[in-house]
Amino acid sequence: MEKKEIENYKDQVEGRNAVLELLEAQKNINKIYISKGERHGSINKIIELAKKNKIIITQLEKEKLYKMAKTSNCQGIIAIVPPFDYCEVYDIIQKAKEKKEEPFILILDGIEDPHNLGSIIRTAETAGVHGIIIPKRRAVAVNSTVNKVSVGATQYMKIARVNNINDTINNLKNEGIWICGTDISTDNCYYNQNLKGPIAIVIGNEGSGISRLVKENCDFLVKIPMQGKITSLNASVSTGIIVYETLKQRISKR
């Protein structure tokens, strides 16, 4: 495999579960590379589905494959795919309308760690979030690490990249969507807040939290109470707690 050939492609998805999700969701795949001698476990199902969908499979020496990988453990398989297909914020709202549900949206204000983003996408997908909004600048985009950590959830989640989070928040408000920010300094615990109805939950940067202007633009703020010596949670863990409280309230409303 020539270096030039790799550079012609746009992105890659690594790991068995993530690649299997791609195939089962019938997403576009340009080519699949597998490590020579890999013929056990889910690799067999991947090869079977790839052949069925007439996707080119190339075997590489293990050393070459792992040198090509962008993550620490590609599990002997890499799928070359087109760039991630970001949507518009409008598409997220439309998805909710099509499902006859009130919008349930996540806004990520400056998440920089691809592992956090991947975990958040996975959690959001399992909880029925209609879409995620991320900024174009000073934040991680969907990449191979995000794809792998999400275990394929990126294939089912609508993700919009926007120029300005505050402008987007104002547009969502005009659509009748409440904006809930997460901030440790508020006195309002998340489980005491009414999270039913059309809502967008803002999760801040891993270190600095929500930016000042975004915080001021939220309709209300909630916090996760802390009882230990450590006064903050991982961004993906915080997201899971708030998102599933929101889901619980949405289900109880039905």
Salt bridges, closest charged atoms under 4 A:
GLU5 OE2 - LYS31 NZ 2.79
GLU24 OE2 - LYS45 NZ 3.10
GLU38 OE1 - ARG16 NH2 2.76
GLU38 OE1 - HIS40 NE2 3.64
GLU61 OE2 - LYS36 NZ 3.32
GLU101 OE1 - HIS130 NE2 2.62
GLU102 OE1 - LYS253 NZ 2.77
ASP113 OD1 - HIS115 ND1 3.33
ASP183 OD1 - LYS215 NZ 3.21
GLU216 OE2 - ARG212 NH1 3.19
ASP219 OD1 - LYS173 NZ 3.81
GLU245 OE1 - LYS248 NZ 3.35
